[in-house]
Amino acid sequence: MSHKHSSLLRAIFHDPVSGNIHWREIESMLHHMGASVASAHGARFHVTLNGFEEFLHHPHQSNVCDKMLIKQLREFLARAGVTPSSYENEA
């Protein structure tokens, strides 16, 4: 995993939740992890990673994700077995 994606993964799991994470960065990281990211209805994206599925909403007014989306993404990644420590152990 690149340093940029590793830093982003740590930011997603960091408390308090960051309010400065861009959708494009998340989408790039998900693709790098092998996730399938497909456009669904409207601003929704269907994400499949390690056999787990989730619908994520693209931010409407800007490309910066709100804290609720980051929390939802964090929970999804944890269910799919992706945590900062899991990737640090692989390095």
C-alpha positions as CSV (number, residue, x, y, z in Angstrom):
1,M,0.0,0.0,0.0
2,S,1.3,3.4,-0.9
3,H,2.2,5.9,1.8
4,K,-0.7,8.1,0.7
5,H,-3.3,5.3,1.0
6,S,-1.8,4.2,4.3
7,S,-2.1,7.8,5.7
8,L,-5.7,8.0,4.4
9,L,-6.6,4.7,6.1
10,R,-5.2,6.0,9.4
11,A,-7.1,9.2,9.0
12,I,-10.3,7.3,8.4
13,F,-9.9,5.3,11.7
14,H,-8.5,8.3,13.7
15,D,-10.6,9.9,16.4
16,P,-12.0,12.5,16.3
17,V,-13.3,11.9,12.7
18,S,-11.6,14.1,10.1
19,G,-13.8,16.5,8.2
20,N,-11.2,17.0,5.4
21,I,-11.1,13.7,3.4
22,H,-11.9,13.9,-0.3
23,W,-14.1,11.4,-2.1
24,R,-11.6,10.9,-4.9
25,E,-9.0,9.8,-2.3
26,I,-11.4,7.3,-0.8
27,E,-12.3,5.9,-4.2
28,S,-8.7,5.6,-5.2
29,M,-7.8,3.8,-2.0
30,L,-10.8,1.4,-2.4
31,H,-9.7,0.5,-5.9
32,H,-6.2,-0.1,-4.7
33,M,-7.5,-2.5,-2.1
34,G,-9.3,-4.4,-4.8
35,A,-12.8,-3.1,-4.1
36,S,-15.5,-2.9,-6.7
37,V,-16.9,0.6,-6.8
38,A,-19.9,1.0,-9.1
39,S,-22.2,3.9,-9.6
40,A,-25.7,3.1,-8.3
41,H,-28.7,5.4,-8.2
42,G,-28.0,9.1,-8.0
43,A,-25.1,9.9,-5.7
44,R,-24.9,6.4,-4.3
45,F,-22.0,4.0,-5.0
46,H,-22.2,0.3,-4.5
47,V,-18.9,-0.9,-2.9
48,T,-17.9,-4.5,-2.6
49,L,-14.7,-5.5,-0.7
50,N,-13.7,-8.9,0.6
51,G,-17.2,-10.2,0.1
52,F,-18.9,-7.3,2.0
53,E,-21.2,-4.8,0.4
54,E,-22.1,-1.2,1.3
55,F,-23.8,1.7,-0.4
56,L,-21.9,5.0,0.1
57,H,-23.2,8.5,-0.8
58,H,-20.9,10.8,-2.8
59,P,-20.9,14.3,-1.3
60,H,-23.3,16.6,-3.0
61,Q,-22.1,20.2,-2.6
62,S,-18.3,19.5,-2.6
63,N,-15.8,16.7,-2.9
64,V,-15.1,16.7,0.9
65,C,-16.8,13.9,2.8
66,D,-18.8,14.6,5.9
67,K,-18.1,13.0,9.2
68,M,-21.1,10.6,8.9
69,L,-19.8,9.2,5.6
70,I,-16.4,8.7,7.2
71,K,-17.9,6.8,10.1
72,Q,-20.0,4.6,7.7
73,L,-16.8,3.9,5.7
74,R,-14.9,3.1,8.8
75,E,-17.5,0.6,9.9
76,F,-17.6,-1.0,6.4
77,L,-13.8,-1.3,6.3
78,A,-13.7,-2.9,9.7
79,R,-16.4,-5.4,8.7
80,A,-14.4,-6.2,5.6
81,G,-11.3,-6.8,7.7
82,V,-9.4,-3.7,6.7
83,T,-7.8,-1.7,9.5
84,P,-4.6,0.4,9.8
85,S,-3.0,-2.4,11.9
86,S,-3.9,-5.1,9.3
87,Y,-2.0,-3.2,6.6
88,E,0.9,-2.2,8.9
89,N,1.4,-5.9,9.7
90,E,1.7,-6.7,6.0
91,A,4.4,-4.2,5.4
